[in-house]
Amino acid sequence: MAAIMSTARPLPRINRQFKLAARPVGLPKESDFTLVDAATPSLAEGQALVKTVYLSVDPYMRGRITGIRTYADPVNIGDVMQGGAVGQVGESKSPALAPGDFVLGHWGWQEYAAVDGKSVRKLDPKLAPVSTALGVLGMPGMTSYFGFLDICKPQPGETVLVSGAGGAVGSLVGQIAKIKGSRVVGIAGTGEKIDWMVKELSFDSAFNYKTTPDYGEKLKELCPNGIDCYFDNVGGSTTDAVFPRMNTFGRISVCGQISQYNLKQPEPGPRLLPYVLVKQLKVEGFIVTRFQSRFGEGIAQMAQWIKEGKLKYREQVVEGFENTPKAFIAMLEGENTGKMLVKV
Ligand SMILES: NC(=O)c1ccc[n+]([C@@H]2O[C@H](COP(=O)([O-])OP(=O)(O)OC[C@H]3O[C@@H](n4cnc5c(N)ncnc54)[C@H](OP(=O)(O)O)[C@@H]3O)[C@@H](O)[C@H]2O)c1
């Protein structure tokens, strides 16, 4: 029989939600989302009411609101925006969840949700701040760990290049590469990110793609022995400049193509397959859920590296549920250093 517990506080009646109002054309606008007051959901047996504490804003959300099915269903107009969240259990009709528990789930941009015990993962706030379940010890962290190590298989002394290196995934990839004994070069779009990567995260060098006129020349200078592994978060002209600098038997992990997500028309690109042929490159895309069954291993290793001081992470926290679309757009525009989160 399900345990029925309740909190001292009465149930809130209003549940603020952000719904998709329009399919964005180019960079999303705040008016593409509407803030609505819905009723707080009632609980069925086996469910608990969670109050959102942190919301994640991630680049993949841009793909979900285009209306085209990629590897997941799109968000429809009028739907609550999808997304990962951390919340705290209030009332519970689930034997698995007690009031006060922190959980990670996927209930999207809303302040309250009724969740099944099985659809969420319980978090231990004594092990790590609960926000890390959306970053370094969550989906972005697992993306960097498995997407880099499993696909690039870096060897000590090799040169690793990371684009989007000042963000949630890229900043971790660069540090994992250092832990594995690589020489690491990062690419990002602000001077602050470049300083952070080189001064605090021990990247060997880095450059700002927004202020560098010739990426090919810069890569020649910063990667004099060529590039063995490229972890690609951005695509576009940055990646076009990387292929000619790849070493024979180099590996490219195609994680993201954020430079393309807001384009109104697809960009024509150069023909890169001749480099894949003559340099005998391995180029592999991945979706992190491929590694879901091994997340336990990845989280344990990342947590250990944090404890040992080998892995650092940064969270940029925007305060207030009402600022969620702003935070999402700011992340797409590169205003975040490390993982962008909303504190509700
Ligand atoms: N394959 C998977 O399963 C998987 C899972 C998670 C994430 N991803 C991908 O990994 C990438 C990074 O995700 P994240 O969560 O770590 O985001 P993030 O790097 O924390 O934030 C996005 C960053 O992208 C950069 N950016 C925006 N427009 C750009 C452009 N036109 N050219 C180059 N860089 C641009 C911005 O930094 P700058 O200041 O450097 O421009 C921005 O801060 C994304 O492409 C995402 O789609 C893939």
The ligand as an SDF file (V2000), in Angstrom:
LIG
                    3D

 48 52  0  0  0  0  0  0  0  0999 V2000
   25.0940   14.9220  -28.5780 N   0  0  0  0  0  0  0  0  0  0  0  0
   24.5080   15.0550  -27.3990 C   0  0  0  0  0  0  0  0  0  0  0  0
   23.9250   14.1180  -26.8540 O   0  0  0  0  0  0  0  0  0  0  0  0
   24.5780   16.3930  -26.7140 C   0  0  0  0  0  0  0  0  0  0  0  0
   24.2280   16.5350  -25.3660 C   0  0  0  0  0  0  0  0  0  0  0  0
   24.3810   17.8130  -24.7650 C   0  0  0  0  0  0  0  0  0  0  0  0
   24.8230   18.8910  -25.5250 C   0  0  0  0  0  0  0  0  0  0  0  0
   25.1010   18.6990  -26.8430 N   0  0  0  0  0  0  0  0  0  0  0  0
   25.6110   19.8010  -27.6670 C   0  0  0  0  0  0  0  0  0  0  0  0
   26.8200   20.2520  -27.1130 O   0  0  0  0  0  0  0  0  0  0  0  0
   26.9850   21.6360  -27.3710 C   0  0  0  0  0  0  0  0  0  0  0  0
   27.2660   22.3680  -26.0560 C   0  0  0  0  0  0  0  0  0  0  0  0
   26.1360   22.2280  -25.2190 O   0  0  0  0  0  0  0  0  0  0  0  0
   26.1780   22.8450  -23.7370 P   0  0  0  0  0  0  0  0  0  0  0  0
   24.9820   22.3670  -23.0300 O   0  0  0  0  0  0  0  0  0  0  0  0
   27.5150   22.6350  -23.1500 O   0  0  0  0  0  0  0  0  0  0  0  0
   25.9790   24.4030  -24.0400 O   0  0  0  0  0  0  0  0  0  0  0  0
   26.9540   25.5750  -23.6110 P   0  0  0  0  0  0  0  0  0  0  0  0
   28.2460   25.3830  -24.3480 O   0  0  0  0  0  0  0  0  0  0  0  0
   27.0020   25.6860  -22.1480 O   0  0  0  0  0  0  0  0  0  0  0  0
   26.1920   26.8480  -24.1870 O   0  0  0  0  0  0  0  0  0  0  0  0
   26.0910   27.0720  -25.5420 C   0  0  0  0  0  0  0  0  0  0  0  0
   27.3070   27.8520  -26.0470 C   0  0  0  0  0  0  0  0  0  0  0  0
   27.4010   27.7350  -27.4690 O   0  0  0  0  0  0  0  0  0  0  0  0
   28.1670   28.8030  -27.9630 C   0  0  0  0  0  0  0  0  0  0  0  0
   27.6330   29.2770  -29.2410 N   0  0  0  0  0  0  0  0  0  0  0  0
   26.4490   29.8630  -29.4910 C   0  0  0  0  0  0  0  0  0  0  0  0
   26.3390   30.1920  -30.7850 N   0  0  0  0  0  0  0  0  0  0  0  0
   27.4970   29.8180  -31.3750 C   0  0  0  0  0  0  0  0  0  0  0  0
   28.0090   29.9040  -32.7050 C   0  0  0  0  0  0  0  0  0  0  0  0
   27.2900   30.4610  -33.7030 N   0  0  0  0  0  0  0  0  0  0  0  0
   29.2430   29.4200  -32.9500 N   0  0  0  0  0  0  0  0  0  0  0  0
   29.9750   28.8750  -31.9600 C   0  0  0  0  0  0  0  0  0  0  0  0
   29.5530   28.7620  -30.6710 N   0  0  0  0  0  0  0  0  0  0  0  0
   28.3250   29.2320  -30.3930 C   0  0  0  0  0  0  0  0  0  0  0  0
   28.1120   29.9140  -26.9200 C   0  0  0  0  0  0  0  0  0  0  0  0
   29.4290   30.1140  -26.4140 O   0  0  0  0  0  0  0  0  0  0  0  0
   30.4910   31.0700  -27.1460 P   0  0  0  0  0  0  0  0  0  0  0  0
   30.6690   32.2420  -26.2420 O   0  0  0  0  0  0  0  0  0  0  0  0
   31.7140   30.2130  -27.2080 O   0  0  0  0  0  0  0  0  0  0  0  0
   29.9550   31.4600  -28.4810 O   0  0  0  0  0  0  0  0  0  0  0  0
   27.2030   29.3490  -25.8370 C   0  0  0  0  0  0  0  0  0  0  0  0
   27.6040   29.7190  -24.5430 O   0  0  0  0  0  0  0  0  0  0  0  0
   25.7330   22.0880  -28.1050 C   0  0  0  0  0  0  0  0  0  0  0  0
   25.9700   22.0900  -29.4960 O   0  0  0  0  0  0  0  0  0  0  0  0
   24.7240   21.0190  -27.7510 C   0  0  0  0  0  0  0  0  0  0  0  0
   23.7190   20.9130  -28.7310 O   0  0  0  0  0  0  0  0  0  0  0  0
   24.9890   17.4860  -27.4430 C   0  0  0  0  0  0  0  0  0  0  0  0
  1  2  1  0
  2  3  2  0
  2  4  1  0
  4  5  1  0
  4 48  2  0
  5  6  2  0
  6  7  1  0
  7  8  2  0
  8  9  1  0
  8 48  1  0
  9 10  1  0
  9 46  1  0
 10 11  1  0
 11 12  1  0
 11 44  1  0
 12 13  1  0
 13 14  1  0
 14 15  2  0
 14 16  1  0
 14 17  1  0
 17 18  1  0
 18 19  2  0
 18 20  1  0
 18 21  1  0
 21 22  1  0
 22 23  1  0
 23 24  1  0
 23 42  1  0
 24 25  1  0
 25 26  1  0
 25 36  1  0
 26 27  1  0
 26 35  1  0
 27 28  2  0
 28 29  1  0
 29 30  1  0
 29 35  2  0
 30 31  1  0
 30 32  2  0
 32 33  1  0
 33 34  2  0
 34 35  1  0
 36 37  1  0
 36 42  1  0
 37 38  1  0
 38 39  2  0
 38 40  1  0
 38 41  1  0
 42 43  1  0
 44 45  1  0
 44 46  1  0
 46 47  1  0
M  CHG  2   8   1  16  -1
M  END
$$$$
